[in-house]
Amino acid sequence: MGIFGRKSSTPETTAADTGADLTALTGEYTIDPAHTTIGFTARHAMVTNVKGAFNNFTGSLHLDGADPGKSTASLDIQMASVDTGSADRDGHLKSSDFFKIDEFPVMTFRSTKAEALGGDDYRITGDLSILGTTKPITIDLEFNGAAKDPFGNERVGFEGKAEILRSEWGLTWNAALETGGVLVSDKIKLNFDISAIKKA
C-alpha cells in the first residue's frame, strides 16, 4: 500500500522490509536539509549533462496514513544557494540572465494534490513558483522507508523526479551554437532525495 501502507514491526526496521499497516507514520514532518538533496540536470552544448543542487532550503510534509490523498508538501528554496561545482557558472545562474536573485530570492513549491499509484509509488501535483511565475508541476515519488535513527528521530525517506521546461517560468536565456542547437537545454530534470523527521 505504499508510503503509508506498511509499518515497521520495530522502530529500527525500515518500512520497505515489512508488509504491515503504516498508519503510524501519520503526522507532521520537517525536511532535514543535511540529509536531503534538491537537484537538477540540464543539457549543456547539446552533448553533456550539467548537474547542480540547491544547498539552502526549508520544507515540511504532512503525511496521512489513513488517506494518502490528504498528504501535503511545502518547500522554500533559496536561489542564491545554487551549486553546480563552478563558481563562474553559479554566478551566471544567479544573475539577471537566469534567477535574478536580488528580485526573486526564493523558489517555492506548494502541493495541491497527492495520489497513491500502488506499491511504493506516489504522485504529487503542486504549484512551482519561480521569477514570480507560478505553474503546476507533477512529481513522481518513491517511498524509501521509515526508521528511527540513533538519535531517536523518526524518519521517512522519498526519492522523486520531475521534468520542466524552464522557459515556461521565464528562464529563457540561451546562446546559439555554431554547429546548431543551443548552449542550455530548455528541458530541466529535477530530482529529490528527501529525508524528513517527524515532529514531536
C-alpha positions as CSV (number, residue, x, y, z in Angstrom):
1,M,0.0,0.0,0.0
2,G,3.0,2.3,-0.3
3,I,4.0,5.4,1.7
4,F,1.5,4.9,4.5
5,G,0.6,1.3,3.7
6,R,3.3,-0.5,5.6
7,K,4.6,-0.3,9.1
8,S,7.9,-1.3,10.7
9,S,7.5,-4.1,13.2
10,T,10.2,-2.5,15.4
11,P,11.3,1.2,15.3
12,E,14.7,0.1,13.8
13,T,13.2,-1.8,10.9
14,T,12.6,0.1,7.7
15,A,9.2,0.1,6.3
16,A,10.5,-1.3,3.0
17,D,11.2,-4.6,4.7
18,T,7.8,-5.2,6.1
19,G,4.2,-5.6,4.9
20,A,2.1,-4.3,7.8
21,D,0.0,-1.2,8.0
22,L,1.9,2.1,8.2
23,T,-0.8,4.4,9.6
24,A,1.6,5.2,12.5
25,L,3.5,7.4,10.1
26,T,0.6,9.9,10.1
27,G,1.9,13.3,11.3
28,E,3.9,16.4,10.6
29,Y,7.4,16.2,9.3
30,T,10.3,18.6,8.8
31,I,12.6,18.1,5.8
32,D,16.2,17.5,7.1
33,P,18.4,19.6,4.8
34,A,21.6,17.8,6.0
35,H,20.3,14.6,4.5
36,T,18.2,15.9,1.6
37,T,19.2,16.8,-2.0
38,I,17.2,19.1,-4.2
39,G,18.9,18.7,-7.5
40,F,18.6,19.4,-11.2
41,T,20.2,18.3,-14.5
42,A,20.5,20.4,-17.7
43,R,21.8,19.5,-21.1
44,H,24.9,21.6,-22.0
45,A,26.1,22.4,-25.5
46,M,23.9,19.5,-26.8
47,V,26.5,16.9,-25.8
48,T,26.7,16.6,-22.0
49,N,24.7,17.0,-18.8
50,V,25.5,19.5,-16.1
51,K,24.2,18.7,-12.6
52,G,23.5,21.0,-9.7
53,A,21.7,21.4,-6.5
54,F,20.3,24.0,-4.0
55,N,22.0,23.9,-0.7
56,N,19.8,26.1,1.4
57,F,16.1,25.3,1.7
58,T,13.3,24.5,4.2
59,G,10.4,22.2,3.8
60,S,7.6,20.3,5.6
61,L,5.4,17.3,4.9
62,H,2.0,16.3,6.3
63,L,1.6,12.6,5.9
64,D,-1.9,11.0,6.3
65,G,-1.7,7.2,6.7
66,A,-5.4,6.7,6.6
67,D,-5.9,8.8,3.5
68,P,-2.7,9.4,1.5
69,G,-4.6,11.8,-0.8
70,K,-4.7,14.3,2.1
71,S,-1.0,14.4,2.4
72,T,0.7,17.7,1.6
73,A,4.2,19.1,0.9
74,S,5.8,22.5,1.1
75,L,9.3,23.7,0.0
76,D,11.1,27.0,0.0
77,I,14.4,27.1,-1.8
78,Q,17.0,30.0,-1.6
79,M,18.0,30.6,-5.2
80,A,21.4,32.0,-4.1
81,S,22.4,28.6,-2.8
82,V,22.6,27.1,-6.3
83,D,25.7,24.9,-6.6
84,T,26.9,23.4,-9.9
85,G,30.6,22.9,-8.9
86,S,31.6,26.0,-10.9
87,A,31.8,29.5,-9.3
88,D,31.6,31.2,-12.6
89,R,28.5,29.2,-13.7
90,D,26.8,29.6,-10.4
91,G,27.4,33.4,-10.7
92,H,25.8,33.4,-14.1
93,L,22.8,31.5,-12.8
94,K,22.3,34.0,-10.0
95,S,22.4,36.9,-12.4
96,S,19.7,38.7,-14.4
97,D,20.2,36.2,-17.2
98,F,18.7,33.5,-15.1
99,F,17.5,33.5,-11.5
100,K,17.6,37.3,-10.8
101,I,18.2,36.5,-7.1
102,D,18.1,40.2,-6.0
103,E,14.5,40.4,-7.2
104,F,13.3,36.8,-6.8
105,P,15.4,35.2,-4.0
106,V,13.1,32.2,-3.2
107,M,11.6,29.4,-5.3
108,T,8.6,27.7,-3.8
109,F,6.6,24.6,-4.2
110,R,3.2,24.0,-2.6
111,S,1.4,20.7,-3.2
112,T,-2.2,20.7,-4.4
113,K,-2.9,17.0,-4.9
114,A,-1.4,13.7,-3.7
115,E,-2.1,10.3,-5.3
116,A,-1.2,6.7,-4.3
117,L,-0.3,4.8,-7.5
118,G,0.3,1.4,-5.9
119,G,3.2,-0.2,-4.2
120,D,5.7,2.5,-3.0
121,D,4.8,4.8,-5.9
122,Y,3.1,8.2,-5.4
123,R,2.5,11.3,-7.4
124,I,2.4,14.8,-6.0
125,T,1.0,17.7,-8.0
126,G,1.6,21.3,-6.9
127,D,2.4,24.9,-7.8
128,L,6.0,25.8,-8.5
129,S,6.9,29.5,-8.3
130,I,10.0,30.9,-10.0
131,L,10.7,34.5,-11.0
132,G,7.2,35.5,-9.9
133,T,5.5,32.9,-12.2
134,T,3.5,30.1,-10.8
135,K,2.7,26.9,-12.8
136,P,1.7,23.4,-11.9
137,I,4.2,20.5,-11.9
138,T,3.9,16.8,-11.2
139,I,6.5,14.9,-9.1
140,D,6.7,11.1,-9.2
141,L,7.8,9.8,-5.8
142,E,9.0,6.5,-4.4
143,F,8.8,5.8,-0.7
144,N,12.2,4.5,0.6
145,G,11.2,3.5,4.1
146,A,10.8,4.7,7.7
147,A,13.1,4.2,10.6
148,K,14.2,5.6,14.0
149,D,17.7,6.9,13.8
150,P,20.3,6.5,16.6
151,F,19.3,9.9,18.0
152,G,15.7,8.9,18.4
153,N,14.3,10.7,15.4
154,E,11.5,9.1,13.4
155,R,12.4,9.5,9.8
156,V,10.8,8.8,6.4
157,G,12.6,8.9,3.0
158,F,11.5,9.5,-0.5
159,E,13.0,9.8,-4.0
160,G,11.3,12.0,-6.6
161,K,11.7,13.2,-10.1
162,A,10.1,15.7,-12.5
163,E,10.8,17.4,-15.7
164,I,10.0,21.1,-16.6
165,L,10.6,23.5,-19.5
166,R,12.4,26.4,-17.9
167,S,11.1,28.8,-20.5
168,E,7.6,28.4,-19.0
169,W,8.9,30.2,-15.9
170,G,10.6,33.0,-17.9
171,L,14.1,31.3,-17.8
172,T,14.8,31.9,-21.5
173,W,18.4,33.0,-21.7
174,N,20.4,30.9,-24.2
175,A,23.2,31.1,-26.8
176,A,23.3,29.6,-30.3
177,L,26.0,27.1,-31.2
178,E,27.9,27.4,-34.4
179,T,27.2,23.7,-35.1
180,G,23.5,24.2,-34.5
181,G,21.4,23.9,-31.3
182,V,21.7,25.9,-28.2
183,L,24.0,26.1,-25.2
184,V,21.5,25.2,-22.5
185,S,18.5,22.9,-22.8
186,D,15.0,24.1,-22.2
187,K,14.1,20.8,-20.5
188,I,15.4,20.6,-16.9
189,K,15.2,17.4,-14.9
190,L,14.5,17.8,-11.2
191,N,15.5,15.2,-8.7
192,F,14.7,14.9,-5.0
193,D,16.2,12.7,-2.3
194,I,14.3,13.6,0.8
195,S,14.8,12.7,4.5
196,A,12.1,14.1,6.8
197,I,11.9,14.0,10.6
198,K,8.6,13.6,12.4
199,K,7.8,16.4,14.8
200,A,7.4,15.5,18.5
